[in-house]
Amino acid sequence: MQTHFSAAQLADSGVAEAEKILRKCVHCGFCTATCPTYVTLGNELDSPRGRIYLIKDMLENDRPADEQIVKHVDRCLSCLACMTTCPSGVHYMHLVDHARAHIEKTYKRPVLNRLNRAMLAWVLPFPERFRLALNLARFARPFAGLFKRMPGLQPVGAMLDLAPDRIAPREMQVEKGTYTAAGKTAGRVAILAGCAQSVLEPDTNAAAIRLFNRLNVEVVVPAGEGCCGSLVHHMGREEQALASARRNVDVWMREVGNGGLDAIIITASGCGTTIKDYGYMLRDDPLYAEKAATVSALAKDVTEYLATLEMPAPVIETGLSVAYHSACSLQHGQKITRQPKDLLKAAGFDVREPAEGHLCCGSAGTYNIMQSEIALSLRDRKVGNIEATGADLVAAGNVGCLTQIAQGSGLPVVHTVKLLDWAYGGPKPEELRGISEKV
């Protein structure tokens, strides 16, 4: 794609990177076939190619974002299926992230939209605030339908629909500290406690720690780390996202200096995609560029790291069939496709792959709140494909996907690492209490 940026514009590293990305696009349109919003809505402007044209026009002319571009960029899930499909190597993720930051700086959203987004940015990255919000949501849930009928307040109704009936007690959250290996230590890793997952799915990290310890890997949950920044990053709140990244880089580099780390383990793949991008996000920060690159190199999805270890024979044989949902952030963002399925098969599960596995479930961070109608359409399509496999349960590696799919399916939906922990000697996941083993 031909571009026409001035030398002054290209002095900005974000614009310079955007220009390189734009030049790689050859208008082929392969991306449209795998873009969930284009497949759902059929609008060229809701495809990666269409958004690229809009972003190019906005950046090249150095103009503020307008209502049209905001509408179509907001509809992007950042599922990154287009990057998997693209034959030209267009790094759409960095381009749309830059566009979102430009929108945040130059466009004044309607007041209720601003308030909804500000509330999400203030609540979701902070576990105690999120826990309080979920407790309050139980009382407000009867009014969800009313909110969904009121212009500008649909996201509030969507939030109430997504709030769980039961919240795990605070005591289930993994404590900060070091969890020692069962035998002679063969490795040392840090694990991201996370924000939303630590409230919604605290037993996920507990399962990972138990499994690693039995495999003789020491696990540290360091004090001081927090949200990875992905939620606000995808809302265009660049400074808030970079502040989160810097805080976590400091914490993990401290652990590198205090005994070394073989990896930084992430059990929520949406977080993993962002942490692996810290090196890029902080590339212009002279104090953090090198450290951030080190952290990104150490970051590993839990299944990515487990696949490098020698696994023992499973302790139990369940005979259960598992529909494996490959989270977009894992298959498209991190290019991890084989390891989770191989691990589940080695653990004795019958792994089944749903049709249209490349399409997003509609969760995508805050997307199922801010774009709930599209998200529901994608969820129902995903659930239909999953249930068509005839599997006994669903496995996934991202808390957003787990929540989204569970809202639309009667099947148990379980994090992959909890199934692996169970197969190798850990407790049976709570979600499977009503299911008996078949072997």
Secondary structure, DSSP 4 states (H G I P E B T S, - for coil): ------HHHHTSHHHHHHHHHHHH-----GGGGG-HHHHHH--GGGSHHHHHHHHHHHHHTT----HHHHHHHHT-----HHHHH-TT---HHHHHHHHHHHHHHH----HHHHHHHHHHHHHTTSHHHHHHHHHHHHHHGGGHHHHHTSTT-HHHHHHHHHS-SS---GGGSPPSEEE--SSS--EEEEE---SHHHHH-HHHHHHHHHHHHHTTEEEEE-TT----SHHHHTTT-HHHHHHHHHHHHHHHHHHHHTT--SEEEESSHHHHHHHTTHHHHTTT-TTTHHHHHHHHHHEEEHHHHHTTS-----S-----EEEE---HIIIIIS---HHHHHHHHHTT-EEE--TTTTS--S-TTTHHHHTHHHHHHHHHHHHHHHHTTT-SEEEES-HHHHHHHHHH-SS-EEEHHHHHHHHTTSPPPGGGTT-----
